[in-house]
Each structure stands twice: as C-alpha cells, then as structure tokens.
C-alpha cells in the first residue's frame, strides 16, 4: 500500500495552480486533497481538515502567504510549507517560519520532482520509524 502524502495548493493565479497540480498528479504517492485561490478559504478548510504539505503562494489578496504561513506553523507545526513565488525577496522570511522549501516560478520540472522525492522519502522514513517503534513495544 502506498504511503500517501496529502497536499493543499493555495495559489490565486489559475495557470500557476494548474501547472503545479499537473506535477503533483504525476506522482502516485501525492494526494491533492484541496486547492484554494485565497488564504481565508484555506483557513476555513483547515479548521476541520489537515494535510502533510501545503504549497503556498506568497503574493495573494487579503493576506499574503508569509502571514498565512505563520498561522499554519503555529496551528499545525507538523505541516510542511513549500512557498511558491516569482520573487526571491521573500526567501529569508519564508525560512524564518521554518519553510520546508521555496520554489520559484516559473516552475522547473526537475526541481519539483526532486522536491516531491524528498517529501516522499521523509514520509517513508517516518512511517518506517513508527512501525519499528510499534514493533519494539510488542516485543
């Protein structure tokens, strides 16, 4: 059975959202559970749902991605945040709130594939560690 990684995309520009969605759907271990074009709908969704990874645009109306990232980091410390933006200027801010990664638009296919492989490897290592700990408890 596959160890699925549940993801959310928050991107106000439809073409960029569709392109990222295409890359995510290429990976069988990635499960895109929701996509939003604004931060407020994202927060409403997260009140009753969770994800392993959130792909988060920085420049959006109502609230920027850095502000949303700060809220998510406080509310869901285990959720990995991957910032997606056309601007290099926000990288320091992103990593100050413990961003997992920072993708620049336009997306590089090889860069996204490497990122997804890293996420999959981390998820698999975590699952293996949990299984080993459970096995030790049984013994």
C-alpha positions as CSV (number, residue, x, y, z in Angstrom):
1,X,0.0,0.0,0.0
2,X,1.3,3.5,-0.9
3,X,2.1,5.9,1.9
4,X,0.2,8.9,0.6
5,X,1.2,12.5,1.1
6,X,-1.9,14.7,1.4
7,X,-1.3,18.2,-0.1
8,X,-3.1,21.5,-0.5
9,X,-2.3,24.2,-3.0
10,X,-3.0,27.9,-2.2
11,X,-2.4,29.9,-5.3
12,X,-4.5,32.8,-6.6
13,X,-3.3,32.6,-10.2
14,X,-5.1,29.8,-12.1
15,X,-2.4,29.0,-14.6
16,X,0.3,28.6,-11.9
17,X,-2.1,26.5,-9.8
18,X,-3.0,24.2,-12.8
19,X,0.7,23.8,-13.6
20,X,1.6,22.8,-10.1
21,X,-1.4,20.5,-9.9
22,X,-0.2,18.7,-13.1
23,X,3.2,18.0,-11.5
24,X,1.6,16.8,-8.2
25,X,-0.8,14.5,-10.1
26,X,2.2,12.9,-11.9
27,X,3.3,11.3,-8.6
28,X,1.3,8.3,-7.4
29,X,2.2,9.0,-3.7
30,X,0.9,12.5,-3.8
31,X,-2.8,13.1,-3.0
32,X,-4.0,16.6,-3.7
33,X,-6.9,17.0,-1.3
34,X,-7.8,20.7,-1.8
35,X,-6.9,23.8,-3.8
36,X,-7.7,27.4,-3.0
37,X,-7.2,30.8,-4.6
38,X,-7.1,32.7,-1.3
39,X,-5.8,32.3,2.3
40,X,-9.2,32.7,4.1
41,X,-10.8,29.7,2.4
42,X,-7.7,27.8,3.3
43,X,-8.0,28.6,7.0
44,X,-11.7,27.6,6.9
45,X,-10.8,24.3,5.4
46,X,-8.0,23.7,7.9
47,X,-10.5,24.1,10.8
48,X,-11.8,20.6,10.1
49,X,-9.1,19.1,7.9
50,X,-5.3,18.6,7.8
51,X,-2.6,17.9,5.3
52,X,1.0,16.8,5.2
53,X,2.2,19.6,2.9
54,X,0.8,23.0,1.8
55,X,2.1,24.7,-1.4
56,X,1.6,28.3,-0.6
57,X,1.9,31.3,-2.9
58,X,3.2,34.5,-1.3
59,X,1.6,37.3,-3.2
60,X,-2.2,37.0,-2.7
61,X,-5.1,39.3,-2.0
62,X,-6.5,39.7,1.6
63,X,-3.5,38.1,3.3
64,X,0.0,37.3,2.0
65,X,1.4,33.8,2.1
66,X,4.0,34.6,4.7
67,X,1.3,35.7,7.1
68,X,-0.7,32.6,6.4
69,X,2.4,30.5,6.8
70,X,2.9,32.0,10.3
71,X,-0.6,31.0,11.3
72,X,-0.2,27.5,9.8
73,X,3.1,27.0,11.6
74,X,1.5,27.8,15.0
75,X,-1.7,25.8,14.4
76,X,-0.2,22.8,12.6
77,X,3.6,22.6,13.5
78,X,4.0,19.2,11.6
79,X,2.6,20.5,8.3
80,X,5.3,21.2,5.8
81,X,5.1,24.5,4.0
82,X,6.5,24.9,0.5
83,X,6.4,28.5,-0.7
84,X,5.8,29.2,-4.4
85,X,6.5,32.6,-5.8
86,X,8.0,34.6,-8.6
87,X,10.1,36.6,-6.1
88,X,13.4,35.7,-4.5
89,X,13.0,38.5,-2.0
90,X,10.8,36.6,0.5
91,X,13.1,33.6,1.0
92,X,14.5,34.8,4.3
93,X,11.0,35.5,5.6
94,X,9.9,32.0,4.5
95,X,12.7,30.1,6.1
96,X,12.3,32.2,9.3
97,X,9.0,30.4,9.8
98,X,10.6,27.0,9.0
99,X,9.5,26.6,5.4
100,X,10.4,23.2,4.0
101,X,11.2,24.6,0.6
102,X,10.9,27.7,-1.6
103,X,10.0,27.2,-5.3
104,X,10.4,30.0,-7.8
105,X,8.0,30.5,-10.7
106,X,8.2,29.6,-13.5
107,X,8.5,26.0,-12.1
108,X,11.4,23.8,-13.1
109,X,10.1,20.2,-13.6
110,X,13.3,18.7,-12.3
111,X,13.2,21.0,-9.2
112,X,9.6,20.0,-8.4
113,X,10.4,16.3,-9.0
114,X,13.3,16.5,-6.6
115,X,11.2,18.2,-4.0
116,X,8.5,15.6,-4.3
117,X,11.0,12.8,-4.0
118,X,12.3,14.4,-0.8
119,X,8.8,14.7,0.7
120,X,8.1,11.0,-0.2
121,X,11.4,9.9,1.3
122,X,10.7,11.8,4.6
123,X,7.2,10.3,4.8
124,X,8.5,6.8,4.2
125,X,11.3,7.2,6.8
126,X,8.7,8.5,9.3
127,X,6.4,5.6,8.6
128,X,9.2,3.1,9.0
129,X,10.3,4.6,12.2
130,X,6.8,4.4,13.6
131,X,6.5,0.8,12.6
132,X,9.8,-0.1,14.2
133,X,8.8,1.7,17.4
134,X,5.5,-0.2,17.5
135,X,7.3,-3.5,16.9
136,X,9.7,-2.8,19.8
137,X,6.7,-2.2,22.0
138,X,5.2,-5.5,21.1
139,X,8.5,-7.3,21.9
